Amino acid sequence: MNKSNYQPKLHEHPYKSKLWLLSVSVLMTGTLSACGSDPAPAERAAAEYQVTTADDANKDIGKYVLPQDTAILDEPNADEIFYGKRLLNETKRLLPEHVGASMNCNSCHISQGKIPLGDPYINSYNFYPRVMPRAGKEVDLEMRINGCFQRSMNGKPLDREGREMKSIIAYMKWLSQNIPKDQKVAIENAGKIDESLVPNPEHGAQIYKVQCASCHGDNGEGMFDTRGDVLFPPLWGDKSFNIGAGIARTYKAAAFVKYNMPMGIQTKGLWGHGGVLSDQDAVDVAEYFTHQPRPDFAGKVKDWPNGKKPKDARY
């Protein structure tokens, strides 16, 4: 008999056969039982932040719990809020006449504006209006959003009373979870960076090749899907943000990079949530990519009318 082709029959090993049948029976019973049951979903560990007064950041008066997007369904203006969310995620595709760059709002506002140090929207609704140094006057939320469209998007402002503007603001208001105007959520918008560091753009070019080019392209051209939609935005060139954008400034860009880039798997924090580069590395690579060719901004002549222009302004 050729042992290599020998297959034992079920009746030849009754003890083992019974164990095998019992194992299959238990497995099938458990599987069917699991399929027929309706277990409760695992609880979601939502992020929580302290709520303080706008005047005293040390006065703890409650907690803010980051809401699940499914909770939008409970709102009377759910369609408006969902549309605002989509506009922030898919800005270039949905508003091409207002976006000159290949950018989305959430290219810079990480995780849909929900995490610390990634320019969150959580306090945006309550933060404005206020006097802003760059404008030299009081700016409301509509003006701030349109400033981003004109600078970071290198595009055109939205109609202040139009559906798109109202929907974006509706999403930001929902995300604030009705925190009163005189209060704020203790979540940091941006991380700290040592602005005394002297940038080394030559070293920054090397950092870019190793840490940034795989997503943003060897020549800063960005990455797009098969439909042409933005995956990773271009960091310079005609389709990038213009020199009037805040992220066109070396130290502002360095703070964003240090705490949010590059994408990678880490043992702590969120996937891709920074912590890879040193302050010096971040300053060097920021100096490198912010000073590459990019669109001009005609409105720059009106910036900082009261003086005190930041030392890293591009003009």
N, C-alpha and C positions, 0 to 999 in steps of 0.2 A: 504494500500500500504506500502510496506517495503521501508522506505526512504533511507536506506543504499544502496539499489540496484537501486535507481531511477537515471536515466540519462536523463537530459532535452534534448528535440529535438530541432533542429536548428530553427524551425519555432515558437517555444514557446517564444523566446526572440529576436524579430526582431531587436531591437535597438542594443543589445549586439552582435548579430550575424553579423550585418553590420560592427561594429567596429572591430570584430575579423577578418572578411574577409579583411577589409581594412588594418589591421595590417600585416596580412600574405602577402597581395599583395605588400605592401611597403617593407617588409622584403625581399621577393623574388626578387623584382625589384632591390633593392640595392645589393643583393648578386650576381645576374646575371650581373649587371653593373660592380661590382668589379671584377668578374671573367673575363669579356670581356675586361677590361681595361688593360693598360700596364704602371702602375705608375713607375716613376723614382725611383731607389733604394735610400735608405737613405744614405746620405753622411757619410763616415767613418772619424772619428776624429783621424787621424794618429798622432802618437807621433812625436814631433819636438824637436830638440836639436840644440844648438848653435854650429857653426863651428869656431874654433880658430886656430891660428898658433901653430905648434908643440913647438915653443920656448916661446910663450907668451899665457898662458891660459886665460888671461883677454882681449885679443884682439878679439873682435867679428867681424867676417868677412862674416857671412852668416848663413844659416839654413840647417840642415839635416832633411829630412822628412823620417820617417821609411816607406819603400816601402811595398806594398802588394805583397804577393807571386805570385798572378796572373800576376804581371808585368813581371815575369820571362819569360812568354810566348812570350814577345816582343824581347827577347834577341836572337842573332844568335846561341848561344851555350846553349839554354834553356835545352836540354836533359842533358847536362853535369852539369848544375847548379842544376837541380832537383835531379839528382843522388847524388850529393854532399850533398844536404839537407837530402835525405833519409839515407845516410850513417851516418850522425850526429845523426839522430833520432833513427835509427835501427842498430847501430854499432855491437852489439853482434850477432844479427841474420844474418846480411849480411856479416860480416867479422869474423866468428868464429875462423879461423886459426890465426887471429891477436889479438884476445881479450880473455885473460885468465879469467878475472873477469866477473861477471854478471853485466856489466855496459854498458851504451851507452854514447857517448860524451855529449849528452844533459841531462844526469843524473845530471851533474854539471853546464852546461851552460843553464840556465833557459830560458824557452820560446823560444827555438831554437836560443839562443844567442842574444836576441833582447831587453833585459830590463836592466836598470841600477842596479848595485850592484849584479847582477847574472852572472858575468863573460861573458859579451856580446862579440860577434865576430865583432862588428861594426868597430872597429879600428884595428882588427888583421892584415888585409892585409897590412896596412901602418905602423904598429908598428915594424915589423921586416924587415931586420935584425938589431940586436943590441946586445951589450955585456950584458950577463946575469950573475949575481953573482954566481948562483949555478953552472953553467957550467964554469965560469971563462974565457969565450971567446965569440966571436960573434956567435950568433945563428940566423939562418934564419927561415922562417915560416915552411918549411918542417921539420927541426930539432925539432922545438917546438911541432909540431903535433906528430911526432914520439916519442918525450919524453912523451907525454900523453899516447900513446899506450903502452909504456914500463912501465910506472909508475901507472897512474890512472887505466889503463886497465889491468895492470899486464900481458901484452902480448908482441907481436913482432912488430917491425917497418914495415911500408908500404914501397914499392918500391917508391923511390923519383920521378921516372919518370913514374910511373904506372897510370892507369886510375883513381884509387881510390883517390890517393893523388891529382891529378890534378882536380878532381871533387870537392873535399872538398875545395880546395883553390879557385876554380871558384865560389863556393857559397859565400865564405867569401869576395871575390872581388866584387861580385854583391851586397852584403849587404853593402859594403862600399860606394856604389853609386858614384864611380869614384872621391871620395874626393882626391885631390892631396896629394902626399907623405909628403909635408911639412906642411900639415894641419891635424887636427884631430877633431873628434866629441866630444863635451863636455859631455860625458857620463861616469859615474864612473864604474870601473870594480868591485870594492869591497868596502864594507862599513868599517868604522873605528870600532875598538874594543879596549878597555882599556887593554893593555898588561901588566900593572902593577898589575892586579888582580891575586891573588893566586888561582889556581884551586882547587876545592873540588870535587874529583871524586865520593865520596859517595853521595853527594847531586846530582851530575850529573846523577847517576844511577836512582835516584827517578824522576828526570826531564825526563829521557829517557822513563821510564815506562808510565808516564802520557802523554807526548807530542809526542813521536817518535815511540813507539812500535806498535801502530795500523797500521802503514804503513811499517816500516822497520823490524818488527818481534820482538818477545820477546827476541830472542837471536841474533839479528842483521842479520838475514838470508835473509831479503828482502821479496818482494812479487812479484809473477809472475802470468800471465794469464794462461788460460787452455792449451795454446800452449807451455808454458814454457818461453814466452818472458818476459822481465823485465818490471815490473810496477814501483816498488820502489827498488832501488839497495840495496844489502846487505852492512851493515856498518862495518862488521868485518867477519873474517873467511876466508877460502880458496878462496871464490868467490868475495872477496872485493878488493879494491885498496891496493897496497903494501906500505911499509913504506917509499918508495921514492917519493910518491905522495905528492903534496903540501897540499892536504886536510888531510893528515895524521898528520899534524902539529896542535897543540892545538889552537893557536890564529888565524891561517888562517882558520881553520875549524869553529871556533867560529864566525868569521866575516860572513862567508857564512850562518851559521845557523841563526844568529840574523836577517839578512836581507832577508832571503828567506824561512825560515822554522818556525814552522811546517805548513802544509797545513791547511787552515781554511778560513772561509768567513769573510771578513772585510768590514767596511763601506768606507774605503779609499784604494786606490792602487789596485793591482791585487789580484785575488784569490790565497791565499797561498803565498803572497809576504811578509813574515816575519812580524816584528813588534810585536811579541808576547812575546818574552823572553827579560829579562834584559841582560846587558853585563855579569853580574856575572853568571846568569843562562846559558847563551850561552857558556861561558868559562868552566863552570863545566861539562855540558853535552858533550862538545867537548873533554875535557880531558878524560872523561869516555869512549866514543866510539873509539877515536883514539888510545887509549892504550890497546884495546882488541887485542887478537891474530889476526895476518894478515900476508900475505906473505912477505918474505924478498925481498930485491932488490940488486942484485949483483953489479950493477953499482954505488952503494952508495960511494964506495971508491974514486971515482973521483969527488965527489961533493965538492963545495966550496974550490977549490984548492988554492985560494988566501986568505983563512981565512974568518972571519966574519960570521961563521955559525950561523943561528938564534937559539935563546935559546930554541925554541920549536921543533927543529929538532928531529926526532925519533932515530938518530944514531950519 
